[in-house]
Amino acid sequence: MKIVIHGGAGSRKGSAPHIHDALKEIYLKAESCLKKHSALDTVIYAVTLLEDCPLFNAGTGSQLQKDGRIRMSAAVMDGKSEQFSAVLNIEQVRNPILIAKALIQEKDRILAAECATRFARAHGFAAYNPKTKERVKEWKKRVGESGMGTVGACAVDRKGCLAAATSTGGRGFERPGRVSDSGTPAGNYANAFAAVSATGIGEQIVNEALAAKIVIRVSDGMTLLRAFKKSFHEVRNHHYHMGAIGISRLGEVMVDFSTEKINAAYRDKKKALVVLS
Ligand code: ASP
C-alpha cells in the first residue's frame, strides 16, 4: 500500500510554507483513506482535496485563460481495468476529477467543453464558480504559466491494484480551446505494472508522451527507477520543463522533475514522510 501526490512543478516563487502544510495534510488524509479503500477511490479522493485547496491550479484556484474564463481538465486511469476517462476544458464545476470518475462507467469516456459541463449537470453536479481573487489578480497582470500547480496522485492498494488521477486549470493565460496534457495519457496513465501523473508544460509532456511512456517501460521489464531515469534523461536532452510522480505494483515510488522544484509528498523507504515544496 503506497501513495504519492503532487501539487505541480515549476519555478521557486510561490508560497512554499503554505503549500508544504497543505500537501502534508492532504497526504495524511489520503494515506488513511488507502487503508480502507481501493487505489482508484484513494487517488480520486486525494485529487478532490487538492482541487478544493485554492493554493493549487486545479478546481478552486484554477488559473484563468486568455479570455478570463476557467476551463479545467482532469483524468483518471484505473490500472486494474486499464480504463482511462477524462474531461477536457470543463467549466463551472467544483471537482473535475469527479466528473472524469463518473465517465468510467460510460461508453464515451472522454468529454470536452460544453458537452462535458452538460454531462456534469445531467449527473447532479451543481454549478460552481472556481475563480479566486488571487487568480483574477494574476490574470489582470497577464501572468501566464505562473502557478504550475496542477495536482495528481498515484497509489497502489492492498490488492496490488494501481491508479492515477490528475487535474489542472491549465497553463494559465492560454488560448481558449487549448487542450492540456492532464486530460490525456501523456499526463496520466496506469496499468497493472505502474501509475504515473505528470505536470509541467503540457505541450512538452505530450511530445514526450511522458506518463504512458514511463508506465510502458515498466510493463516491458524496467524498474520504475530505471524508467524514470531514462525518460527524464530524454526530457532534459530536449530542455523541457516538467515533473512526474509514479508508483509501481512492487511499491517503488518515484518523483523526478526538470523544473526548479516540484510540490510532492510521499513516504521514503524508511517510511518517513517527505514533503517537497
Ligand atoms: N500540465 C499542465 C498544462 O500544461 C500545467 C501544469 O502541470 O502546471 O495544462
Residues whose N, C-alpha, C, O or C-beta is under 5 A from the ligand:
A	BS01	LIG	G8 A9 M148 G149 T150 T168 G170 R171 S180 D181 A198 T199 G200 I201 G202 E203
